[in-house]
């Protein structure tokens, strides 16, 4: 099984969301549905970055690492590097 760390972007909010899942497409669909939580504030989330991991714990550790950055610049640099 493959686990992913992903970054979503909302143009409406001009914000990024970092998460992890084994099913990115299904998870994105749930983010776009009516629910409570951070991603409920917008319905224009789109996937802008992903990394794949074999172990769930590795994906969770990477998600925590990116979230601890608390730096939009570092996140945008990561996204840009991933698109090259």
Secondary structure per residue as TSV (DSSP state, phi and psi in degrees):
chain	resnum	aa	ss	phi	psi
A	1	X	-	360.0	145.7
A	2	X	-	-112.4	136.8
A	3	X	E	-114.7	146.5
A	4	X	E	-122.2	145.3
A	5	X	E	-103.4	133.4
A	6	X	E	-135.7	157.1
A	7	X	E	-126.3	127.5
A	8	X	E	-106.2	154.4
A	9	X	E	-131.7	137.3
A	10	X	E	-114.3	118.0
A	11	X	T	-68.5	-37.4
A	12	X	T	-57.9	-46.1
A	13	X	T	-89.6	-16.5
A	14	X	T	55.1	47.2
A	15	X	E	-134.1	157.0
A	16	X	E	-108.4	152.1
A	17	X	E	-129.8	129.8
A	18	X	E	-110.9	131.6
A	19	X	E	-150.3	-178.1
A	20	X	E	-143.7	150.4
A	21	X	E	-169.2	159.7
A	22	X	S	-91.0	-11.7
A	23	X	-	-132.4	88.4
A	24	X	H	-62.2	-45.1
A	25	X	H	-63.2	-44.9
A	26	X	H	-63.9	-38.8
A	27	X	H	-66.3	-42.1
A	28	X	H	-61.3	-42.2
A	29	X	H	-60.1	-39.5
A	30	X	H	-68.2	-36.3
A	31	X	H	-62.1	-32.9
A	32	X	H	-84.7	-11.7
A	33	X	S	-81.7	169.9
A	34	X	S	-71.0	124.1
A	35	X	-	-163.7	176.9
A	36	X	S	-99.6	154.8
A	37	X	S	125.3	178.1
A	38	X	G	-57.9	-46.3
A	39	X	G	-75.6	-7.6
A	40	X	G	-70.8	-17.4
A	41	X	G	-73.0	-10.7
A	42	X	-	-147.0	156.0
A	43	X	S	-120.7	20.1
A	44	X	-	-115.4	24.4
A	45	X	-	-63.0	137.5
A	46	X	E	-137.8	148.0
A	47	X	E	-73.4	124.6
A	48	X	E	-117.9	-10.6
A	49	X	E	-163.2	146.7
A	50	X	E	-153.7	151.6
A	51	X	E	-131.2	142.6
A	52	X	E	-105.9	142.1
A	53	X	E	-137.1	145.4
A	54	X	S	-77.4	-38.9
A	55	X	S	-100.6	132.3
A	56	X	H	-58.9	-40.5
A	57	X	H	-62.2	-34.9
A	58	X	H	-66.8	-41.2
A	59	X	H	-64.1	-43.2
A	60	X	H	-64.4	-39.1
A	61	X	H	-64.6	-41.1
A	62	X	H	-67.3	-40.2
A	63	X	H	-58.3	-47.5
A	64	X	H	-61.4	-41.1
A	65	X	H	-59.7	-48.0
A	66	X	H	-64.4	-43.1
A	67	X	H	-62.5	-35.1
A	68	X	H	-68.6	-21.3
A	69	X	H	-57.7	-40.9
A	70	X	-	48.4	38.2
A	71	X	-	-132.9	111.2
A	72	X	H	-59.1	-40.4
A	73	X	H	-60.3	-46.5
A	74	X	H	-64.4	-38.9
A	75	X	H	-65.3	-43.9
A	76	X	H	-66.9	-35.4
A	77	X	H	-63.5	-42.7
A	78	X	H	-60.9	-45.4
A	79	X	H	-62.0	-44.4
A	80	X	H	-63.1	-41.8
A	81	X	H	-63.2	-36.9
A	82	X	H	-70.9	-19.2
A	83	X	T	-92.5	-3.0
A	84	X	-	-85.1	360.0
